[in-house]
């Protein structure tokens, strides 16, 4: 049995018996992925075009960004609006379901700011397998 199954079966997820999956496991699955949280954070401020998201996430390849955007769209957290113009114009924004995650993102941002202020972040520590 893997760790996710253990969480599903444990008392830590009392809603698991009411749903097909523990809500916490569901959120983890929805938000895990290369830069999904940052994509949602940037979209929480404004509707953005693909090129603007790519500029804000320079270390993410075009293919990876496309995959993450599709995944967030499939999970109904973002929408994709295509304009019938040449050259093609595509915009991304948060759906109503996606907007409900904004308070969580803001709390995460506040936690990060307080963590930095407390001096807990080690500058030379590895993040994503790279030295920062």
N, CA, C and O atoms as CSV, one atom per row, in Angstrom:
chain,resi,resn,atom,element,x,y,z
A,1,UNK,N,N,0.848,-1.179,0.000
A,1,UNK,CA,C,0.000,0.000,0.000
A,1,UNK,C,C,0.894,1.243,0.000
A,1,UNK,O,O,1.804,1.352,0.822
A,2,UNK,N,N,0.634,2.190,-0.929
A,2,UNK,CA,C,1.462,3.390,-0.961
A,2,UNK,C,C,0.928,4.444,0.009
A,2,UNK,O,O,-0.134,4.280,0.607
A,3,UNK,N,N,1.679,5.513,0.147
A,3,UNK,CA,C,1.354,6.542,1.135
A,3,UNK,C,C,0.001,7.202,0.851
A,3,UNK,O,O,-0.748,7.493,1.783
A,4,UNK,N,N,-0.318,7.440,-0.426
A,4,UNK,CA,C,-1.600,8.059,-0.756
A,4,UNK,C,C,-2.752,7.163,-0.325
A,4,UNK,O,O,-3.741,7.647,0.225
A,5,UNK,N,N,-2.632,5.858,-0.572
A,5,UNK,CA,C,-3.681,4.937,-0.152
A,5,UNK,C,C,-3.818,4.930,1.361
A,5,UNK,O,O,-4.932,4.854,1.881
A,6,UNK,N,N,-2.696,5.008,2.077
A,6,UNK,CA,C,-2.738,5.044,3.536
A,6,UNK,C,C,-3.490,6.277,4.009
A,6,UNK,O,O,-4.305,6.197,4.928
A,7,UNK,N,N,-3.219,7.423,3.380
A,7,UNK,CA,C,-3.917,8.656,3.750
A,7,UNK,C,C,-5.401,8.510,3.459
A,7,UNK,O,O,-6.236,8.929,4.261
A,8,UNK,N,N,-5.739,7.909,2.301
A,8,UNK,CA,C,-7.130,7.696,1.942
A,8,UNK,C,C,-7.857,6.873,2.982
A,8,UNK,O,O,-9.016,7.149,3.289
A,9,UNK,N,N,-7.190,5.857,3.534
A,9,UNK,CA,C,-7.811,4.929,4.462
A,9,UNK,C,C,-7.741,5.378,5.910
A,9,UNK,O,O,-8.400,4.792,6.769
A,10,UNK,N,N,-6.968,6.390,6.190
A,10,UNK,CA,C,-6.727,6.761,7.588
A,10,UNK,C,C,-7.802,7.687,8.119
A,10,UNK,O,O,-8.638,8.203,7.377
A,11,UNK,N,N,-7.754,7.882,9.423
A,11,UNK,CA,C,-8.667,8.813,10.077
A,11,UNK,C,C,-8.335,10.258,9.728
A,11,UNK,O,O,-9.147,11.155,9.956
A,12,UNK,N,N,-7.142,10.488,9.174
A,12,UNK,CA,C,-6.745,11.840,8.801
A,12,UNK,C,C,-7.618,12.387,7.683
A,12,UNK,O,O,-7.675,13.598,7.471
A,13,UNK,N,N,-8.285,11.514,6.980
A,13,UNK,CA,C,-9.153,11.940,5.887
A,13,UNK,C,C,-10.544,11.394,6.150
A,13,UNK,O,O,-10.965,10.412,5.538
A,14,UNK,N,N,-11.247,12.032,7.058
A,14,UNK,CA,C,-12.555,11.536,7.463
A,14,UNK,C,C,-13.594,11.617,6.343
A,14,UNK,O,O,-14.620,10.940,6.405
A,15,UNK,N,N,-13.335,12.445,5.313
A,15,UNK,CA,C,-14.280,12.569,4.197
A,15,UNK,C,C,-14.118,11.464,3.169
A,15,UNK,O,O,-14.950,11.335,2.271
A,16,UNK,N,N,-13.060,10.658,3.281
A,16,UNK,CA,C,-12.765,9.658,2.256
A,16,UNK,C,C,-13.911,8.680,2.063
A,16,UNK,O,O,-14.145,8.225,0.943
A,17,UNK,N,N,-14.626,8.349,3.121
A,17,UNK,CA,C,-15.728,7.405,2.975
A,17,UNK,C,C,-16.925,8.016,2.248
A,17,UNK,O,O,-17.751,7.285,1.702
A,18,UNK,N,N,-17.030,9.349,2.234
A,18,UNK,CA,C,-18.130,10.036,1.555
A,18,UNK,C,C,-17.843,10.261,0.072
A,18,UNK,O,O,-18.772,10.437,-0.716
A,19,UNK,N,N,-16.580,10.257,-0.313
A,19,UNK,CA,C,-16.175,10.550,-1.681
A,19,UNK,C,C,-15.312,9.410,-2.208
A,19,UNK,O,O,-14.855,8.558,-1.446
A,20,UNK,N,N,-15.100,9.406,-3.499
A,20,UNK,CA,C,-14.252,8.376,-4.103
A,20,UNK,C,C,-12.785,8.570,-3.744
A,20,UNK,O,O,-11.983,7.645,-3.873
A,21,UNK,N,N,-12.435,9.773,-3.293
A,21,UNK,CA,C,-11.046,10.092,-2.974
A,21,UNK,C,C,-11.018,11.080,-1.817
A,21,UNK,O,O,-11.938,11.880,-1.645
A,22,UNK,N,N,-9.979,11.017,-1.047
A,22,UNK,CA,C,-9.786,11.979,0.032
A,22,UNK,C,C,-9.638,13.373,-0.594
A,22,UNK,O,O,-8.837,13.539,-1.514
A,23,UNK,N,N,-10.381,14.366,-0.126
A,23,UNK,CA,C,-10.267,15.712,-0.695
A,23,UNK,C,C,-8.840,16.263,-0.688
A,23,UNK,O,O,-8.449,16.970,-1.617
A,24,UNK,N,N,-8.065,15.952,0.338
A,24,UNK,CA,C,-6.682,16.448,0.407
A,24,UNK,C,C,-5.831,15.795,-0.678
A,24,UNK,O,O,-4.989,16.457,-1.285
A,25,UNK,N,N,-6.037,14.527,-0.924
A,25,UNK,CA,C,-5.318,13.826,-1.984
A,25,UNK,C,C,-5.725,14.401,-3.343
A,25,UNK,O,O,-4.886,14.565,-4.228
A,26,UNK,N,N,-7.002,14.704,-3.502
A,26,UNK,CA,C,-7.485,15.299,-4.746
A,26,UNK,C,C,-6.798,16.636,-5.017
A,26,UNK,O,O,-6.334,16.879,-6.131
A,27,UNK,N,N,-6.729,17.500,-4.010
A,27,UNK,CA,C,-6.084,18.808,-4.176
A,27,UNK,C,C,-4.608,18.630,-4.519
A,27,UNK,O,O,-4.074,19.332,-5.378
A,28,UNK,N,N,-3.963,17.699,-3.852
A,28,UNK,CA,C,-2.549,17.445,-4.135
A,28,UNK,C,C,-2.371,17.002,-5.584
A,28,UNK,O,O,-1.437,17.447,-6.252
A,29,UNK,N,N,-3.241,16.144,-6.075
A,29,UNK,CA,C,-3.146,15.685,-7.465
A,29,UNK,C,C,-3.404,16.818,-8.444
A,29,UNK,O,O,-2.719,16.931,-9.460
A,30,UNK,N,N,-4.389,17.657,-8.144
A,30,UNK,CA,C,-4.723,18.776,-9.036
A,30,UNK,C,C,-3.584,19.788,-9.114
A,30,UNK,O,O,-3.274,20.295,-10.192
A,31,UNK,N,N,-2.963,20.081,-7.975
A,31,UNK,CA,C,-1.951,21.143,-7.928
A,31,UNK,C,C,-0.530,20.666,-8.171
A,31,UNK,O,O,0.363,21.485,-8.389
A,32,UNK,N,N,-0.300,19.357,-8.140
A,32,UNK,CA,C,1.067,18.898,-8.385
A,32,UNK,C,C,1.364,18.995,-9.864
A,32,UNK,O,O,0.505,18.711,-10.698
A,33,UNK,N,N,2.546,19.385,-10.182
A,33,UNK,CA,C,2.949,19.560,-11.571
A,33,UNK,C,C,3.885,20.745,-11.672
A,33,UNK,O,O,3.937,21.602,-10.789
A,34,UNK,N,N,4.618,20.773,-12.763
A,34,UNK,CA,C,5.598,21.841,-12.969
A,34,UNK,C,C,4.931,23.204,-13.039
A,34,UNK,O,O,4.321,23.568,-14.044
A,35,UNK,N,N,5.058,23.939,-11.964
A,35,UNK,CA,C,4.661,25.356,-11.881
A,35,UNK,C,C,3.156,25.621,-11.904
A,35,UNK,O,O,2.749,26.748,-12.187
A,36,UNK,N,N,2.322,24.628,-11.619
A,36,UNK,CA,C,0.872,24.867,-11.622
A,36,UNK,C,C,0.472,25.934,-10.610
A,36,UNK,O,O,-0.376,26.780,-10.895
A,37,UNK,N,N,1.081,25.893,-9.435
A,37,UNK,CA,C,0.731,26.876,-8.408
A,37,UNK,C,C,1.101,28.278,-8.887
A,37,UNK,O,O,0.336,29.222,-8.690
A,38,UNK,N,N,2.270,28.420,-9.516
A,38,UNK,CA,C,2.662,29.741,-10.035
A,38,UNK,C,C,1.755,30.193,-11.177
A,38,UNK,O,O,1.423,31.374,-11.273
A,39,UNK,N,N,1.357,29.273,-12.033
A,39,UNK,CA,C,0.432,29.615,-13.123
A,39,UNK,C,C,-0.856,30.168,-12.527
A,39,UNK,O,O,-1.343,31.213,-12.958
A,40,UNK,N,N,-1.406,29.475,-11.544
A,40,UNK,CA,C,-2.634,29.936,-10.900
A,40,UNK,C,C,-2.419,31.281,-10.206
A,40,UNK,O,O,-3.296,32.144,-10.234
A,41,UNK,N,N,-1.258,31.457,-9.589
A,41,UNK,CA,C,-0.947,32.724,-8.909
A,41,UNK,C,C,-0.932,33.876,-9.909
A,41,UNK,O,O,-1.547,34.913,-9.664
A,42,UNK,N,N,-0.240,33.705,-11.025
A,42,UNK,CA,C,-0.189,34.768,-12.031
A,42,UNK,C,C,-1.570,35.056,-12.611
A,42,UNK,O,O,-1.921,36.211,-12.851
A,43,UNK,N,N,-2.349,34.004,-12.833
A,43,UNK,CA,C,-3.696,34.195,-13.380
A,43,UNK,C,C,-4.668,34.770,-12.355
A,43,UNK,O,O,-5.731,35.269,-12.722
A,44,UNK,N,N,-4.311,34.705,-11.072
A,44,UNK,CA,C,-5.189,35.274,-10.049
A,44,UNK,C,C,-5.190,36.800,-10.107
A,44,UNK,O,O,-6.084,37.444,-9.560
A,45,UNK,N,N,-4.195,37.372,-10.767
A,45,UNK,CA,C,-4.092,38.823,-10.873
A,45,UNK,C,C,-4.705,39.377,-12.153
A,45,UNK,O,O,-5.221,40.494,-12.176
A,46,UNK,N,N,-4.642,38.571,-13.231
A,46,UNK,CA,C,-5.180,39.042,-14.510
A,46,UNK,C,C,-5.219,37.913,-15.531
A,46,UNK,O,O,-4.561,36.884,-15.375
A,47,UNK,N,N,-6.000,38.128,-16.570
A,47,UNK,CA,C,-6.031,37.219,-17.709
A,47,UNK,C,C,-4.719,37.407,-18.462
A,47,UNK,O,O,-4.279,38.538,-18.673
A,48,UNK,N,N,-4.092,36.301,-18.868
A,48,UNK,CA,C,-2.800,36.383,-19.551
A,48,UNK,C,C,-2.791,35.571,-20.837
A,48,UNK,O,O,-3.491,34.567,-20.967
A,49,UNK,N,N,-1.991,36.025,-21.769
A,49,UNK,CA,C,-1.751,35.275,-22.996
A,49,UNK,C,C,-0.635,34.267,-22.737
A,49,UNK,O,O,0.120,34.398,-21.773
A,50,UNK,N,N,-0.537,33.265,-23.601
A,50,UNK,CA,C,0.475,32.231,-23.451
A,50,UNK,C,C,1.864,32.854,-23.356
A,50,UNK,O,O,2.659,32.479,-22.494
A,51,UNK,N,N,2.155,33.800,-24.236
A,51,UNK,CA,C,3.488,34.410,-24.256
A,51,UNK,C,C,3.794,35.146,-22.954
A,51,UNK,O,O,4.951,35.195,-22.535
A,52,UNK,N,N,2.784,35.716,-22.311
A,52,UNK,CA,C,2.993,36.409,-21.038
A,52,UNK,C,C,3.301,35.401,-19.923
A,52,UNK,O,O,4.161,35.647,-19.077
A,53,UNK,N,N,2.594,34.272,-19.930
A,53,UNK,CA,C,2.885,33.223,-18.954
A,53,UNK,C,C,4.285,32.670,-19.178
A,53,UNK,O,O,5.025,32.436,-18.223
A,54,UNK,N,N,4.644,32.464,-20.431
A,54,UNK,CA,C,5.976,31.941,-20.763
A,54,UNK,C,C,7.056,32.911,-20.286
A,54,UNK,O,O,8.092,32.481,-19.779
A,55,UNK,N,N,6.828,34.192,-20.440
A,55,UNK,CA,C,7.780,35.221,-19.978
A,55,UNK,C,C,7.917,35.184,-18.454
A,55,UNK,O,O,9.015,35.346,-17.920
A,56,UNK,N,N,6.793,34.971,-17.758
A,56,UNK,CA,C,6.814,34.924,-16.296
A,56,UNK,C,C,7.435,33.643,-15.760
A,56,UNK,O,O,7.837,33.589,-14.598
A,57,UNK,N,N,7.518,32.606,-16.599
A,57,UNK,CA,C,8.073,31.307,-16.210
A,57,UNK,C,C,9.170,30.903,-17.190
A,57,UNK,O,O,9.016,29.921,-17.915
A,58,UNK,N,N,10.278,31.648,-17.223
A,58,UNK,CA,C,11.306,31.416,-18.240
A,58,UNK,C,C,11.998,30.058,-18.159
A,58,UNK,O,O,12.552,29.590,-19.154
A,59,UNK,N,N,11.975,29.420,-16.994
A,59,UNK,CA,C,12.650,28.124,-16.854
A,59,UNK,C,C,11.768,26.948,-17.269
A,59,UNK,O,O,12.206,25.800,-17.199
A,60,UNK,N,N,10.539,27.213,-17.698
A,60,UNK,CA,C,9.619,26.165,-18.127
A,60,UNK,C,C,9.582,26.143,-19.655
A,60,UNK,O,O,9.447,27.184,-20.299
A,61,UNK,N,N,9.704,24.952,-20.220
A,61,UNK,CA,C,9.663,24.838,-21.682
A,61,UNK,C,C,8.249,25.103,-22.186
A,61,UNK,O,O,7.279,25.012,-21.432
A,62,UNK,N,N,8.148,25.429,-23.462
A,62,UNK,CA,C,6.844,25.675,-24.071
A,62,UNK,C,C,5.964,24.426,-23.960
A,62,UNK,O,O,4.772,24.522,-23.672
A,63,UNK,N,N,6.563,23.261,-24.191
A,63,UNK,CA,C,5.816,22.008,-24.106
A,63,UNK,C,C,5.283,21.774,-22.694
A,63,UNK,O,O,4.120,21.409,-22.522
A,64,UNK,N,N,6.129,21.983,-21.683
A,64,UNK,CA,C,5.703,21.767,-20.298
A,64,UNK,C,C,4.613,22.755,-19.903
A,64,UNK,O,O,3.646,22.377,-19.242
A,65,UNK,N,N,4.758,24.006,-20.296
A,65,UNK,CA,C,3.741,25.004,-19.989
A,65,UNK,C,C,2.415,24.616,-20.636
A,65,UNK,O,O,1.363,24.714,-20.004
A,66,UNK,N,N,2.459,24.181,-21.879
A,66,UNK,CA,C,1.251,23.745,-22.583
A,66,UNK,C,C,0.585,22.584,-21.857
A,66,UNK,O,O,-0.634,22.569,-21.689
A,67,UNK,N,N,1.386,21.608,-21.425
A,67,UNK,CA,C,0.839,20.453,-20.702
A,67,UNK,C,C,0.190,20.873,-19.386
A,67,UNK,O,O,-0.884,20.383,-19.039
A,68,UNK,N,N,0.831,21.771,-18.658
A,68,UNK,CA,C,0.290,22.208,-17.378
A,68,UNK,C,C,-0.987,23.019,-17.566
A,68,UNK,O,O,-1.934,22.877,-16.792
A,69,UNK,N,N,-1.016,23.865,-18.587
A,69,UNK,CA,C,-2.222,24.639,-18.878
A,69,UNK,C,C,-3.373,23.712,-19.264
A,69,UNK,O,O,-4.501,23.904,-18.811
A,70,UNK,N,N,-3.097,22.719,-20.090
A,70,UNK,CA,C,-4.143,21.754,-20.472
A,70,UNK,C,C,-4.675,21.014,-19.257
A,70,UNK,O,O,-5.882,20.807,-19.130
A,71,UNK,N,N,-3.777,20.614,-18.364
A,71,UNK,CA,C,-4.180,19.898,-17.162
A,71,UNK,C,C,-5.070,20.773,-16.278
A,71,UNK,O,O,-6.099,20.312,-15.784
A,72,UNK,N,N,-4.680,22.020,-16.080
A,72,UNK,CA,C,-5.485,22.938,-15.278
A,72,UNK,C,C,-6.837,23.205,-15.940
A,72,UNK,O,O,-7.845,23.387,-15.256
A,73,UNK,N,N,-6.853,23.228,-17.264
A,73,UNK,CA,C,-8.108,23.411,-17.997
A,73,UNK,C,C,-8.998,22.175,-17.839
A,73,UNK,O,O,-10.204,22.304,-17.628
A,74,UNK,N,N,-8.416,20.991,-17.939
A,74,UNK,CA,C,-9.175,19.752,-17.745
A,74,UNK,C,C,-9.759,19.671,-16.338
A,74,UNK,O,O,-10.851,19.136,-16.141
A,75,UNK,N,N,-9.023,20.207,-15.360
A,75,UNK,CA,C,-9.492,20.215,-13.975
A,75,UNK,C,C,-10.451,21.372,-13.701
A,75,UNK,O,O,-10.906,21.560,-12.573
A,76,UNK,N,N,-10.751,22.140,-14.740
A,76,UNK,CA,C,-11.716,23.240,-14.684
A,76,UNK,C,C,-11.311,24.370,-13.738
A,76,UNK,O,O,-12.163,25.053,-13.170
A,77,UNK,N,N,-9.991,24.559,-13.576
A,77,UNK,CA,C,-9.497,25.672,-12.765
A,77,UNK,C,C,-9.195,26.894,-13.622
A,77,UNK,O,O,-9.233,28.023,-13.131
A,78,UNK,N,N,-8.895,26.676,-14.895
A,78,UNK,CA,C,-8.649,27.790,-15.819
A,78,UNK,C,C,-9.469,27.580,-17.088
A,78,UNK,O,O,-9.923,26.474,-17.383
A,79,UNK,N,N,-9.645,28.669,-17.826
A,79,UNK,CA,C,-10.286,28.566,-19.139
A,79,UNK,C,C,-9.302,29.061,-20.183
A,79,UNK,O,O,-8.358,29.792,-19.882
A,80,UNK,N,N,-9.542,28.653,-21.389
A,80,UNK,CA,C,-8.720,29.046,-22.540
A,80,UNK,C,C,-9.653,29.690,-23.549
A,80,UNK,O,O,-10.613,29.063,-23.997
A,81,UNK,N,N,-9.381,30.933,-23.908
A,81,UNK,CA,C,-10.209,31.638,-24.873
A,81,UNK,C,C,-9.383,31.896,-26.132
A,81,UNK,O,O,-8.345,32.556,-26.086
A,82,UNK,N,N,-9.864,31.364,-27.254
A,82,UNK,CA,C,-9.171,31.515,-28.535
A,82,UNK,C,C,-9.929,32.550,-29.361
A,82,UNK,O,O,-11.140,32.445,-29.556
A,83,UNK,N,N,-9.199,33.543,-29.838
A,83,UNK,CA,C,-9.792,34.576,-30.686
A,83,UNK,C,C,-9.557,34.214,-32.146
A,83,UNK,O,O,-8.455,33.802,-32.506
A,84,UNK,N,N,-10.578,34.360,-32.995
A,84,UNK,CA,C,-10.445,34.002,-34.417
A,84,UNK,C,C,-9.721,35.091,-35.215
A,84,UNK,O,O,-10.302,35.723,-36.097
A,85,UNK,N,N,-8.452,35.293,-34.889
A,85,UNK,CA,C,-7.649,36.300,-35.586
A,85,UNK,C,C,-6.337,35.673,-36.028
A,85,UNK,O,O,-5.946,34.604,-35.559
A,86,UNK,N,N,-5.671,36.364,-36.940
A,86,UNK,CA,C,-4.349,35.926,-37.389
A,86,UNK,C,C,-3.402,37.078,-37.100
A,86,UNK,O,O,-3.674,38.201,-37.524
A,87,UNK,N,N,-2.303,36.846,-36.396
A,87,UNK,CA,C,-1.885,35.579,-35.796
A,87,UNK,C,C,-2.814,35.181,-34.650
A,87,UNK,O,O,-3.501,36.034,-34.086
A,88,UNK,N,N,-2.840,33.902,-34.303
A,88,UNK,CA,C,-3.747,33.424,-33.264
A,88,UNK,C,C,-3.522,34.144,-31.930
A,88,UNK,O,O,-2.392,34.436,-31.539
A,89,UNK,N,N,-4.620,34.414,-31.260
A,89,UNK,CA,C,-4.562,35.039,-29.944
A,89,UNK,C,C,-5.300,34.121,-28.976
A,89,UNK,O,O,-6.472,33.805,-29.179
A,90,UNK,N,N,-4.604,33.695,-27.919
A,90,UNK,CA,C,-5.184,32.810,-26.914
A,90,UNK,C,C,-4.952,33.435,-25.548
A,90,UNK,O,O,-3.839,33.856,-25.232
A,91,UNK,N,N,-5.996,33.493,-24.744
A,91,UNK,CA,C,-5.898,34.020,-23.390
A,91,UNK,C,C,-6.301,32.944,-22.389
A,91,UNK,O,O,-7.117,32.068,-22.678
A,92,UNK,N,N,-5.707,33.037,-21.209
A,92,UNK,CA,C,-6.018,32.122,-20.113
A,92,UNK,C,C,-6.457,32.933,-18.906
A,92,UNK,O,O,-5.921,34.006,-18.629
A,93,UNK,N,N,-7.441,32.399,-18.195
A,93,UNK,CA,C,-7.921,33.043,-16.979
A,93,UNK,C,C,-8.470,32.002,-16.030
A,93,UNK,O,O,-8.590,30.827,-16.376
A,94,UNK,N,N,-8.803,32.442,-14.832
A,94,UNK,CA,C,-9.355,31.536,-13.833
A,94,UNK,C,C,-10.855,31.367,-14.030
A,94,UNK,O,O,-11.566,32.330,-14.314
A,95,UNK,N,N,-11.325,30.143,-13.878
A,95,UNK,CA,C,-12.762,29.874,-13.866
A,95,UNK,C,C,-13.290,30.238,-12.479
A,95,UNK,O,O,-12.526,30.646,-11.604
A,96,UNK,N,N,-14.585,30.089,-12.287
A,96,UNK,CA,C,-15.150,30.330,-10.953
A,96,UNK,C,C,-14.536,29.368,-9.936
A,96,UNK,O,O,-14.233,29.761,-8.809
A,97,UNK,N,N,-14.353,28.107,-10.336
A,97,UNK,CA,C,-13.716,27.135,-9.437
A,97,UNK,C,C,-12.274,27.550,-9.157
A,97,UNK,O,O,-11.802,27.430,-8.027
A,98,UNK,N,N,-11.578,28.034,-10.176
A,98,UNK,CA,C,-10.199,28.479,-10.010
A,98,UNK,C,C,-10.080,29.680,-9.089
A,98,UNK,O,O,-9.113,29.797,-8.336
A,99,UNK,N,N,-11.058,30.574,-9.147
A,99,UNK,CA,C,-11.040,31.770,-8.286
A,99,UNK,C,C,-11.165,31.401,-6.816
A,99,UNK,O,O,-10.724,32.150,-5.944
A,100,UNK,N,N,-11.762,30.254,-6.541
A,100,UNK,CA,C,-11.932,29.832,-5.147
A,100,UNK,C,C,-10.617,29.435,-4.496
A,100,UNK,O,O,-10.538,29.319,-3.273
A,101,UNK,N,N,-9.583,29.228,-5.305
A,101,UNK,CA,C,-8.281,28.847,-4.751
A,101,UNK,C,C,-7.425,30.080,-4.419
A,101,UNK,O,O,-6.376,29.950,-3.788
A,102,UNK,N,N,-7.863,31.264,-4.836
A,102,UNK,CA,C,-7.091,32.488,-4.596
A,102,UNK,C,C,-6.772,32.693,-3.114
A,102,UNK,O,O,-5.625,33.006,-2.796
A,103,UNK,N,N,-7.732,32.532,-2.186
A,103,UNK,CA,C,-7.372,32.717,-0.769
A,103,UNK,C,C,-6.270,31.761,-0.302
A,103,UNK,O,O,-5.434,32.128,0.524
A,104,UNK,N,N,-6.272,30.550,-0.826
A,104,UNK,CA,C,-5.224,29.582,-0.462
A,104,UNK,C,C,-3.881,30.049,-1.011
A,104,UNK,O,O,-2.866,29.976,-0.319
A,105,UNK,N,N,-3.873,30.531,-2.259
A,105,UNK,CA,C,-2.639,31.038,-2.864
A,105,UNK,C,C,-2.115,32.239,-2.080
A,105,UNK,O,O,-0.910,32.366,-1.862
A,106,UNK,N,N,-3.021,33.118,-1.661
A,106,UNK,CA,C,-2.603,34.281,-0.874
A,106,UNK,C,C,-2.011,33.852,0.464
A,106,UNK,O,O,-1.032,34.439,0.925
A,107,UNK,N,N,-2.600,32.833,1.090
A,107,UNK,CA,C,-2.052,32.323,2.347
A,107,UNK,C,C,-0.675,31.702,2.119
A,107,UNK,O,O,0.218,31.852,2.953
A,108,UNK,N,N,-0.499,31.014,1.007
A,108,UNK,CA,C,0.805,30.434,0.688
A,108,UNK,C,C,1.839,31.534,0.494
A,108,UNK,O,O,2.976,31.412,0.952
A,109,UNK,N,N,1.444,32.608,-0.184
A,109,UNK,CA,C,2.342,33.746,-0.398
A,109,UNK,C,C,2.740,34.372,0.941
A,109,UNK,O,O,3.912,34.674,1.168
A,110,UNK,N,N,1.764,34.561,1.817
A,110,UNK,CA,C,2.048,35.127,3.143
A,110,UNK,C,C,2.988,34.218,3.937
A,110,UNK,O,O,3.904,34.697,4.606
A,111,UNK,N,N,2.758,32.910,3.861
A,111,UNK,CA,C,3.633,31.968,4.550
A,111,UNK,C,C,5.063,32.102,4.023
A,111,UNK,O,O,6.015,32.150,4.803
A,112,UNK,N,N,5.210,32.164,2.694
A,112,UNK,CA,C,6.536,32.301,2.095
A,112,UNK,C,C,7.225,33.577,2.525
A,112,UNK,O,O,8.421,33.578,2.817
A,113,UNK,N,N,6.470,34.668,2.564
A,113,UNK,CA,C,7.046,35.956,2.982
A,113,UNK,C,C,7.510,35.893,4.441
A,113,UNK,O,O,8.596,36.367,4.774
A,114,UNK,N,N,6.686,35.308,5.298
A,114,UNK,CA,C,7.053,35.204,6.722
A,114,UNK,C,C,8.232,34.253,6.915
A,114,UNK,O,O,9.082,34.478,7.777
A,115,UNK,N,N,8.281,33.209,6.125
A,115,UNK,CA,C,9.383,32.249,6.184
A,115,UNK,C,C,10.700,32.946,5.829
A,115,UNK,O,O,11.724,32.742,6.481
A,116,UNK,N,N,10.646,33.777,4.776
A,116,UNK,CA,C,11.834,34.541,4.377
A,116,UNK,C,C,12.226,35.541,5.466
A,116,UNK,O,O,13.402,35.661,5.810
A,117,UNK,N,N,11.237,36.257,6.003
A,117,UNK,CA,C,11.504,37.252,7.045
A,117,UNK,C,C,12.111,36.622,8.289
A,117,UNK,O,O,12.929,37.242,8.968
A,118,UNK,N,N,11.716,35.402,8.587
A,118,UNK,CA,C,12.238,34.713,9.769
A,118,UNK,C,C,13.646,34.180,9.543
A,118,UNK,O,O,14.266,33.659,10.471
A,119,UNK,N,N,14.151,34.303,8.337
A,119,UNK,CA,C,15.498,33.850,8.024
A,119,UNK,C,C,15.630,32.337,7.941
A,119,UNK,O,O,16.721,31.798,8.126
A,120,UNK,N,N,14.539,31.655,7.667
A,120,UNK,CA,C,14.555,30.193,7.615
A,120,UNK,C,C,15.007,29.647,6.262
A,120,UNK,O,O,15.375,28.478,6.150
A,121,UNK,N,N,14.978,30.492,5.246
A,121,UNK,CA,C,15.374,30.062,3.903
A,121,UNK,C,C,16.885,30.105,3.776
A,121,UNK,O,O,17.513,31.130,4.041
A,122,UNK,N,N,17.459,28.992,3.371
A,122,UNK,CA,C,18.902,28.917,3.151
A,122,UNK,C,C,19.164,29.148,1.671
A,122,UNK,O,O,18.766,28.348,0.824
A,123,UNK,N,N,19.827,30.234,1.376
A,123,UNK,CA,C,20.044,30.670,-0.002
A,123,UNK,C,C,20.742,29.617,-0.860
A,123,UNK,O,O,20.418,29.481,-2.039
A,124,UNK,N,N,21.675,28.882,-0.306
A,124,UNK,CA,C,22.433,27.905,-1.083
A,124,UNK,C,C,21.782,26.536,-1.130
A,124,UNK,O,O,22.374,25.582,-1.636
A,125,UNK,N,N,20.594,26.433,-0.619
A,125,UNK,CA,C,19.877,25.171,-0.578
A,125,UNK,C,C,19.404,24.754,-1.963
A,125,UNK,O,O,19.108,25.604,-2.803
A,126,UNK,N,N,19.332,23.458,-2.203
A,126,UNK,CA,C,18.848,22.956,-3.491
A,126,UNK,C,C,17.332,23.075,-3.563
A,126,UNK,O,O,16.615,22.705,-2.633
A,127,UNK,N,N,16.870,23.593,-4.673
A,127,UNK,CA,C,15.439,23.639,-4.969
A,127,UNK,C,C,15.277,23.098,-6.384
A,127,UNK,O,O,15.950,23.562,-7.305
A,128,UNK,N,N,14.398,22.129,-6.563
A,128,UNK,CA,C,14.192,21.483,-7.869
A,128,UNK,C,C,15.479,20.865,-8.383
A,128,UNK,O,O,15.705,20.812,-9.592
A,129,UNK,N,N,16.331,20.394,-7.465
A,129,UNK,CA,C,17.556,19.740,-7.870
A,129,UNK,C,C,18.655,20.681,-8.315
A,129,UNK,O,O,19.719,20.233,-8.745
A,130,UNK,N,N,18.410,21.996,-8.218
A,130,UNK,CA,C,19.407,22.982,-8.650
A,130,UNK,C,C,19.778,23.869,-7.476
A,130,UNK,O,O,18.956,24.125,-6.596
A,131,UNK,N,N,21.005,24.331,-7.467
A,131,UNK,CA,C,21.438,25.295,-6.467
A,131,UNK,C,C,20.857,26.648,-6.812
A,131,UNK,O,O,20.926,27.087,-7.960
A,132,UNK,N,N,20.296,27.296,-5.838
A,132,UNK,CA,C,19.728,28.637,-6.059
A,132,UNK,C,C,20.632,29.680,-5.469
A,132,UNK,O,O,20.334,30.872,-5.548
